């Protein structure tokens, strides 16, 4: 580590958290940047520069950050199961939790969620609200333990009574779990489920929404997804993808953009399967968020069985 890095001051808690969120948002953070004052933008830029440069280290860095600050903010982390549960919620449930919350409370919630969940929620919020919350998070300092405790109590009560997707059971609930599996585990477990209970595996697969299902989006949906996706993660996601899936993506790019992307994929060389699966899951999560906001449609006729009279 260089002497400059050692001498660099540690960003304040709220500022550092904001920097991580802005990095996770990538191009989607543009509306937020536009609303910041020059002083806020400069402070945030410096905080982002102070973070580790490798995106793959983001989760580990966040864990280290929490550990480093555990002594200073111990009361805020006395109930990690609550925030772990909230971080696992579908985006639509995060929005339900956020509904009616004061922006300051939302900033505190964002500061407690893991990086991926915080980014999903921030993307899904209306832009004016997202900007307000981010500005409050920028200046978030130590929070009184009583306020943290009250928030955690309220969130725990909400989890117990008002988060249906988080406790989904039946075929739908199993499908949501299978959505998060890597491709090898998915195929193996679906096959085992079908053997143990004929018809169940097919039903679960019909309810799943995976990376290859993105090929079923209409042209407008795929183009919206491509515009919102991080370019580097898209490159990893398409590495070794099925021909039909890759073709669907390339059909919705200009010829030049498609050629450049193919070159970037080739230049990746050998890539770990786990890295590819992670990038694909991020794209699926992004697609789900866009669907929940009404920006894209699935392309499926999910309700056709319900229309029989």
Secondary structure as the mmCIF struct_conf table of DSSP 4:
data_model
#
loop_
_struct_conf.conf_type_id
_struct_conf.id
_struct_conf.beg_label_comp_id
_struct_conf.beg_label_asym_id
_struct_conf.beg_label_seq_id
_struct_conf.end_label_comp_id
_struct_conf.end_label_asym_id
_struct_conf.end_label_seq_id
HELX_RH_AL_P HELX_RH_AL_P1 UNK A 3 UNK A 7
BEND BEND1 UNK A 8 UNK A 8
HELX_LH_PP_P HELX_LH_PP_P1 UNK A 9 UNK A 12
HELX_RH_AL_P HELX_RH_AL_P2 UNK A 13 UNK A 25
HELX_RH_3T_P HELX_RH_3T_P1 UNK A 26 UNK A 29
HELX_RH_AL_P HELX_RH_AL_P3 UNK A 30 UNK A 35
BEND BEND2 UNK A 36 UNK A 36
HELX_RH_AL_P HELX_RH_AL_P4 UNK A 38 UNK A 49
TURN_TY1_P TURN_TY1_P1 UNK A 50 UNK A 50
BEND BEND3 UNK A 51 UNK A 51
BEND BEND4 UNK A 53 UNK A 53
HELX_RH_3T_P HELX_RH_3T_P2 UNK A 55 UNK A 57
HELX_RH_AL_P HELX_RH_AL_P5 UNK A 58 UNK A 69
TURN_TY1_P TURN_TY1_P2 UNK A 70 UNK A 73
HELX_RH_3T_P HELX_RH_3T_P3 UNK A 74 UNK A 77
TURN_TY1_P TURN_TY1_P3 UNK A 78 UNK A 79
HELX_RH_AL_P HELX_RH_AL_P6 UNK A 80 UNK A 87
TURN_TY1_P TURN_TY1_P4 UNK A 88 UNK A 88
BEND BEND5 UNK A 89 UNK A 89
HELX_RH_AL_P HELX_RH_AL_P7 UNK A 91 UNK A 98
TURN_TY1_P TURN_TY1_P5 UNK A 99 UNK A 100
HELX_RH_AL_P HELX_RH_AL_P8 UNK A 103 UNK A 112
BEND BEND6 UNK A 113 UNK A 113
HELX_RH_AL_P HELX_RH_AL_P9 UNK A 115 UNK A 124
BEND BEND7 UNK A 125 UNK A 125
HELX_RH_AL_P HELX_RH_AL_P10 UNK A 127 UNK A 138
TURN_TY1_P TURN_TY1_P6 UNK A 139 UNK A 139
HELX_RH_AL_P HELX_RH_AL_P11 UNK A 145 UNK A 162
HELX_RH_3T_P HELX_RH_3T_P4 UNK A 164 UNK A 167
HELX_RH_AL_P HELX_RH_AL_P12 UNK A 170 UNK A 179
TURN_TY1_P TURN_TY1_P7 UNK A 180 UNK A 180
BEND BEND8 UNK A 181 UNK A 181
HELX_RH_AL_P HELX_RH_AL_P13 UNK A 183 UNK A 196
BEND BEND9 UNK A 197 UNK A 197
TURN_TY1_P TURN_TY1_P8 UNK A 198 UNK A 199
HELX_RH_AL_P HELX_RH_AL_P14 UNK A 200 UNK A 207
HELX_RH_3T_P HELX_RH_3T_P5 UNK A 211 UNK A 216
BEND BEND10 UNK A 217 UNK A 217
HELX_RH_AL_P HELX_RH_AL_P15 UNK A 219 UNK A 228
BEND BEND11 UNK A 229 UNK A 229
HELX_RH_AL_P HELX_RH_AL_P16 UNK A 231 UNK A 238
TURN_TY1_P TURN_TY1_P9 UNK A 239 UNK A 240
HELX_RH_AL_P HELX_RH_AL_P17 UNK A 243 UNK A 251
TURN_TY1_P TURN_TY1_P10 UNK A 252 UNK A 252
BEND BEND12 UNK A 253 UNK A 253
HELX_RH_AL_P HELX_RH_AL_P18 UNK A 255 UNK A 267
TURN_TY1_P TURN_TY1_P11 UNK A 268 UNK A 268
BEND BEND13 UNK A 270 UNK A 270
HELX_RH_AL_P HELX_RH_AL_P19 UNK A 273 UNK A 292
TURN_TY1_P TURN_TY1_P12 UNK A 293 UNK A 294
BEND BEND14 UNK A 295 UNK A 296
TURN_TY1_P TURN_TY1_P13 UNK A 302 UNK A 303
HELX_RH_3T_P HELX_RH_3T_P6 UNK A 304 UNK A 307
#
